[in-house]
Amino acid sequence: MSTAIEPYQSGVFDLTHKLTVEKHGHTALITINHPPANTWDRESLIGLRQVIEHLNHDDDIYALVITGQGDKFFSAGADLKQFADGDRLRAREMARRFGDAFEALRYFRGVSIAAINGYALGGGLECALACDLRIAERAQLGLPEAGVGLLPCGGGTQALAWLVGEGWAKRMILCGERLNAETALRIGLVEQVVESGESRGHALLLATRVARQSPVAVREIKPLIDCVRSRGPATLGAAEREAFVELFEYEDTREGVNAFLEKREPVWHNR
């Protein structure tokens, strides 16, 4: 598979040196680059939110892949040195920064894929949980915050329980249990397990499949799936039908139908 990349030209915001963004076709590749463990701090969380806001306004981007630099850590979560002095004001700000960043990722208008290339712990796993899909290498995944007197504040308690059920969420959060990739696959925490060094390539390949879908259709469909978490499947039928009708306001809908009838590949314009 091809994983060639070119620099992502934004010209809109200055990226923190702790994140890099590159473009691969219609996919933005975000790499957490904060050695040695790719931890999150105030600067990188603000940077992630800014990146996502920019990508949401780039009509040429249909998907994003997020991964960690190196071969050991996707992300080990928050840099705990920030909390060593027990400053409540700093804790409040960091909780807000985690929420803002990972909510922005969760509501990215395209498809987000976490390429978990190593340990994903605490805020690292919460970052992956904020994505639509997760591909893992032979990694360890966990939310160990309670072991240091903290708790997940980037949506982890909610997203994990939704994905794997209350029992496994309590084992991981309340008992501090870490999972290997195979167990994570078995319980639905990740969708695919690959060999070491292959998560990024597989994630980019999956993202190319996203690019064959209508981006405006994806934008309408994704919130309908996400809403099942809070509203339940029986309540969304009318919204689903209305979203179907609204698609006919877009050029891409006519393009997709006509391309099928004309037996050719559609050319999406994201409008």
Helices and strands as residue ranges (DSSP letters): E 6-7, E 19-24, E 27-32, H 42-55, E 63-68, E 73-75, G 80-83, H 88-106, E 111-116, E 119-121, H 123-129, E 133-136, E 140-142, G 145-148, H 156-164, H 166-174, E 179-180, H 181-187, E 192-193, H 199-210, H 215-231, G 233-235, H 237-246, G 247-249, H 251-261
